[in-house]
Amino acid sequence: MYTLMTGRKHTCIFIYVIPGEHMWSDIIHEFADSPSQGRVVRFLLENGFGVNEEGRICSNGIEIPATSVAKAIGSDRRVVDSTARRILDRPSLREIFLNMRVTPDLSRVAESLGFSVIIVMPKDANERGIIGAAIRVIADHSLAIRQIFVTDPQLSEDPKLVIIVEDPLPAGVVNEIRALPQVRQVII
């Protein structure tokens, strides 16, 4: 768990758990024999969708019709259903997908809420220390973080770090983050 000091209080900003170094690739590899099911699994992982005990795709407990998932990925409802059943038949996958949860992404509504968004595009998303370096810059300017998330380099073609702060960005923050050795580009 990482904490950020805001004012004189410590605030938990995120919990970082790495169950296995190659967890996502292991999950996707499990479906290597069926490219159509592999597309379903990738879609579920990219969107944080899970599977409930009845073998239905869900988002935070709310069922999503298999036809909707199939349409989104250009597949068939039966492929979605068989993928969900296959997930439930494998204990390691079952545990992951029964507990998968979606977290709201505030980046698209940040401006309406009066927040600022910093998107950091890394040179190499597998390099360690990118998050810590960017957070240090934010903390040095005493900015309050509302949300931070990273798109997984194994699931995203263009992984990024998204930081949403409560206040307008003071002069210099973007340039300091841009100057970090791990950073390829900063978008505000």
Secondary structure, DSSP 8 states (H G I E B T S, - for coil): -EEEEETTEEEEEE----S-TTHHHHHHHTTTT-HHHHHHHHHHHHHT-EE-TTS-EEETTEE--HHHHHHHHT--HHHHHHHHHHHHHSHHHHHHHHS------GGGTHHHHT-EEEEEEES-TTSTTHHHHHHHHHHHTT--EEEEEE--TTT-SS--EEEEESS---TTHHHHHHTSTTEEEEE-
